[in-house]
Amino acid sequence: MLRSPSQLVPGNSGRLRSAQGNRPVSSAEPGDRQQRMSPTEFLSLMLGISVALMLSGSATFVLGFMLMPWVIGMAMFLFFCGIVSYLSALGWSVLCPTPVFQRTPRKEVSESETEIELLNHRSYTENLQP
């Protein structure tokens, strides 16, 4: 887009030929020829790009500026929830302490229950063998 085209000189047959080779340039096909961009066009392009970037940047800034109180409020709310949770756990540990080594009474196993378990185990292992 910004490259300059090869210089065109008239040939013997009245058609335009490029100065870099003998390849004729057709004047009927405007898409093949490259046009040189003037400095005014280039500055206009750069101005359009910069205006588009400024507008999108300012729109992003306005959205961020409007949403920032919500973000700060959410962070403060979660911080408050964390403090309440910590104080609740601290209160429970002070008011309702659980002993570290709490002994549970062992269940007494009768002899008949032991024999039943052994029989079940033997029948299970017999079923596993082919």
N, C-alpha and C positions, 0 to 999 in steps of 0.2 A: 504494500500500500504506500509506503514512504519511499520506495526505490524510484529512481528516475529511469524513464524508458530510454532505449537506445535512440540515438539521433537518426532522424529520417531525412533521406536525400532523394530527390527525384531521379528515376532511372531513365534509360534510353527509350523505353516503351511507354513512358507517360505514367507508369505505375510507381508507387513509392517503394523504395528498397531500403533496408536497414543499412547503416554505415558499417556495421560490424560483419556483415555477410551479404551474400547475394540472394537471400531469402526475401521474396516479395511480401510486402505487408498489404493486406486487403483493407481498403477503407470501408468496405461494407460490413465488416465484423468489428463493432466497437468493443466487444468484450475481450478481444485479443490484445488490444493496445492498452498499455498502462498510462495513466495520466499522472502528471506531477502534481503533488499537493502544494498549494500555495501556503506561505507562512500564516496568512490570515485564517485559512481553513484549519491548519494545524493548531493554532491558538484557540480557535472556536471549539475544536474537538477536545482539547485539554481543559478548557473552561467548562464544557458540558460534563466531562468526567468529574472534575473537582466539585461542581455544584451537586451532582448526584451523590457523591461520597459525603459531602457536608450534610445534605438533607437526610440521608440514611443514618449518619452518625448522630445527628441531633434528635432524630426520632427515637433511636436507641437510648440516648441519654434521657429523654423525657420519660420513656417507659421505665427505665431503671430508677429514675428519681421518684416516680409515682409508686413503684413497688417496694422501694427501700424501707418505708415504715412497716410494711407487712412482714418483710424478712426479719427486721429487728424485733418486731413483736413476737414472731414465731420463735426466734432464738431465745428471747426472754422467757416465754411460756415454757419451753422445754427445759430451760435452766431451772425455773421454779419447780417444775415437776420432778426434776432430779433431786433438788434439795428436799422436797417433801418426802420422796421415796427413801432417801438416806435417813432423814429424821424418824420416819416410821420404822425402819429396820432397827435403828438405834434404840428407839423406845421399846420395841418388842424384846430386844436383847436385854434391856435393863429390867423391864417389868415382868417378863416371863422367861427367866433363864432356864435352860435345860441342862441337866447334869451331863458332864462329858462322858463318864463311864456309867451308863445306866444299865444295870443288870436286869435281864429278863429271865424269869424263871424257866428252867428247861422243862420240857414236857417229858413226863415219865413214860417210857415205852414198855409195855407189858410183853411177856414172853410169847403170847399168842400172836401179837401183831408182828413180832420179829419173824416167827415161823411163816406167816402168810407172805411177808415180803420176800423171804428166801425162796419160797415156792414160786412166786410170780417171777422172780429173777431167773430161776432155773428153766421155767417153761419158756421164757422169752429167749434165752440163749439157745435152747434146743431148737426153737423155730428158726433161728438164724443159720444154723448149720445145715448143709444139704444132705 
